[in-house]
Amino acid sequence: MEVVYKHVLKRKDGTLVNLHYEPVKSISKAQRVDEELFKTLMNGHYKPHNPDDFYMQPIRITYEEVTVDVQQIGDDRKDSNGSG
């Protein structure tokens, strides 16, 4: 098992957002940022109207090997996408 720490873009009201500052429901869909990208986004040409409303939310990602058959992985992906 491997654990890594990253950051995602979040509004101060608690809403995770993507690269276009649009709300997303899943943490996996939120825009990952490091300090350099965050500064670029908040100060660049396409910065949001209120840059002070955004911050870098730390997240923990755990990578772990699993032993399942390939068919089960396909079924799990269908379930997580809301289809199947």
C-alpha positions in Angstrom: 0.0 0.0 0.0 1.2 3.5 -0.9 -0.1 6.7 0.5 0.4 10.1 -1.3 -0.8 13.5 -0.3 -2.0 16.0 -3.0 -4.2 19.1 -3.1 -7.4 19.8 -4.9 -9.1 23.2 -5.7 -11.9 24.0 -3.3 -14.1 27.1 -2.6 -14.4 28.4 0.9 -18.1 27.4 0.9 -16.8 23.7 0.8 -17.5 23.1 -2.9 -14.9 21.2 -4.9 -14.3 22.6 -8.3 -12.7 21.6 -11.7 -10.2 23.6 -13.8 -13.0 25.9 -15.0 -14.1 26.6 -11.3 -17.3 24.6 -11.9 -18.7 22.5 -9.0 -18.0 18.8 -9.0 -19.6 16.1 -6.8 -16.6 13.8 -6.6 -13.2 14.5 -5.1 -11.7 12.4 -8.0 -13.2 15.0 -10.5 -11.8 18.0 -8.6 -8.8 19.9 -10.1 -5.6 18.7 -8.5 -3.2 21.6 -7.8 0.3 22.2 -6.5 1.4 25.6 -5.2 2.7 26.8 -8.6 -0.5 25.9 -10.4 -2.7 27.4 -7.7 -0.8 30.7 -7.9 -1.1 30.6 -11.7 -4.8 29.9 -11.6 -5.5 32.6 -9.0 -3.4 35.3 -10.7 -3.5 34.4 -14.3 -5.6 35.6 -17.2 -8.5 33.2 -16.5 -8.6 33.7 -12.7 -11.9 33.5 -11.0 -13.9 36.6 -10.1 -13.0 36.2 -6.4 -9.7 34.4 -6.0 -9.8 34.8 -2.3 -12.8 32.4 -2.3 -10.5 29.5 -3.3 -7.9 27.4 -1.5 -5.9 24.2 -1.7 -7.6 21.4 0.1 -5.2 18.6 1.1 -6.3 15.0 0.3 -4.8 11.6 0.9 -4.7 9.0 -1.9 -4.1 5.4 -1.1 -2.9 3.0 -3.7 -3.4 -0.7 -2.9 -3.1 -3.8 -5.0 -6.1 -6.0 -5.1 -6.5 -9.5 -6.4 -9.8 -9.9 -8.2 -10.7 -11.4 -11.5 -10.9 -9.1 -14.6 -14.7 -9.5 -15.0 -15.3 -8.2 -11.4 -13.3 -5.1 -12.1 -15.4 -4.4 -15.2 -18.6 -4.9 -13.1 -17.3 -2.6 -10.4 -16.6 0.2 -13.0 -20.2 -0.1 -14.4 -21.6 0.2 -10.8 -19.5 3.3 -10.0 -20.6 5.0 -13.2 -24.3 4.6 -12.4 -24.8 2.2 -15.3 -25.2 -1.6 -15.3 
